Amino acid sequence: MGISCITRNTCSMLPLLLLLMILFIIPLSSSFAPTDIVTKDLLNELCSQSTIGSRNFCVRWLTADNRTTSTNIQGLIELTVENTRAFGQKNIEMMRGYARRSGNDTQLKNAYESCTNSYGIAIKELEGAQALLRNSSYQLACYAASKALDYAYSCKDQFEGPSNEPAFVLKRSEKFVGMCHIARDFTRLFN
């Protein structure tokens, strides 16, 4: 009696299924450990994996802080989230000031106020991510950083297209979105 067609096809697919299971169970970043020391080469590699699409922005931004290459990956992730939160805080203060000075332009004032609200939530999410990272809760920190990114995008969307706001408002919003991308991507390293 021979082996049925179904049994033969299942047996031949078993190695492929096993490989797929391993790829889904073991994250691609498993070559990194939270205690790995950050070097310029490692930073380049991490920034190359970011979804932001601009390795140069990532490297330039992070190497501007001298602490970047004197810490481990855990410290780098925490530093990235902290610096993103701090930049968002500066943006929210700028938006509040512009909202107060927007005069009779209600559309512009509403855009600034909407951004202020979105940035406020994004900053709270980043603060939550910071607390989660201190406990090595990477998956929850990633979720919080993802929510911060969503709120950063909602502000950026307010200023796309023709408008009366200063050009650097959109640029700062885009920079904050980029920083949130990097923070989210780095928190994914150990999920």
N, C-alpha and C positions, 0 to 999 in steps of 0.2 A: 504494500500500500504506500503511495507516494505522499509527499507533503503538499498540502493544499496551497493554492495560489495566494490566499490571504495570509497564511502563515509565512510563506517565503517573502512576500512583500513587506510584512511587518518586521521580520528579522533583518531584512536589508536596510530598513529605515531606522532601526534601533540606534546605531552609532550616531546618525544625524540628529535624532531626537535627544540623545544624551548630550551631544555637543551644544544644542540649542538651550537645553535646561541649564547647563553649566554657565553659558553666557548670560542668561537671565538672572541666575542666582548670584554669581560673582560679578560685582560691578567692574567696569572697565578701569576704574581708578584704583583697583586693588594694589597696584604697584606703589602707591603712596601710603605713608603712615603719618598720623598727626604729629609724631615726634621728629619727622624728617626736617633737617635744617634747610631753610630757603637759601638757595644760591641764585645767581643771575640766570644760570641755565635752567634751573627748576622753575623759576618765575616765568621765563620765556615759554617753557612747556605748558605750565598751567594757563598762562594767558592765551596760548595758541588753542587751547581746548574750550575757551569761553565762547559762548554763543553770540557775544557782542559783535564779532566779526572784525574787530580792530585790535589786534595783538599790540600794536604800537601804543594805542591809547592806554591799554591795560598796563603795559610795562612802564610807560612814562609816568602815569598817575601813581602807581604803587612805589616806584623807585624814588619818587619825590619825597617820600617819608623814609628817613634813614633807618627806621626800625625794621623795614621790610626784610632786609637781608641779614638781620641779626636775630631772627626768631625762627621758630619751627612752623610747620604748615598750620597747626592749630592756632598759633599766634597770628599768622598771616590772615587767616580767615576772620578772626576776631578783629584785627586791625582794619581789614577791608570793610567789614560791617560798621565799625565805629566811624571810620572816615566818611563812609557813605551817609551815615546818619548826621554827622556834623555838617556836611555839605548841604544836605536837605534842610537842616535847621537854618543855615544861612539863607537858603532860598526862601524859606517860609517867612523869614523876617523881611526880606526884600519885597516879597509879594504883599505882605501886610502894609508896608510903606507905600507901595504903588497903589494899592486899593484906596488908601486914605487920600492920596493925591490925584486920583483919577478924574476929579471934577465931575462934569455933567455926562461923561461918557459911561452910561450905565452898562453897556455891553462889555466894555473893558473892565469896569469895576467888578462886574459879575464874574468875569474870567479870573481875575486876581483872587477874588474871594473863594471861588471854586477851587483854585489851586491851593490856597491856604488850607482849606479843609482836606483836600487830597493829600497834601504834604504832611499835615498833622497826623493823618492815619498812617501814612507810609513811615513816618518817624516812629510812631508807637510800635508798628510791626518790626522795624529794625531794632528797637530797644528790646522787644520780645525775643528776637533772634539772638541778640547779644546774651541775654540771660540763658537761653537754651544752649548756646554754644559753650558757656561756662560749665554746663552739666554734660557736655558731649552728646546732646540730643540733636544730632545732625539732621535727621529727617524732619523734625518739627521746626528746627531753625530754617531749613530750606523752604518749608511751607510758609513761614512768616516772611522770609525774604522774597518769596514769589508774590505774596500779597502786596508787599511794599512796591515791588516792580509794577504791579497792576495799577496802583494808585499814582505812581510816578508817571505812567503813561497817560492816565486820565488828565493830569495837569498839562503834559506836553501837547495833548490833542487840542487843548483850549487855544493854543497859540499858532497852530498851523494854518496857513492861508493868509490872505491879506488882513492886516490889523494895524492898530495904532500903537501897539506896545513897542518899546525899544527892542532892537534886534537881539541884544544879548540875553533878553528874557527867554527866548526860544532856545538859544545856545546853552544857557544854564540848565534849562529843563531837559534838553537832550543829553547833557553831561550827567545829570542826575539819573536819567534812565540808564545810561551806559554803566554808571557805577552800581546801580541796583542789579543790572544784569550780571556783572562780575561778582557781586556779593552773593547773589542767588546761585550762580554757577559754582563758586567755591564752596558754598555750604553743601552742595551735592556731592562733593568729592568722596564722602564716607557714608553715603546712604546705602 
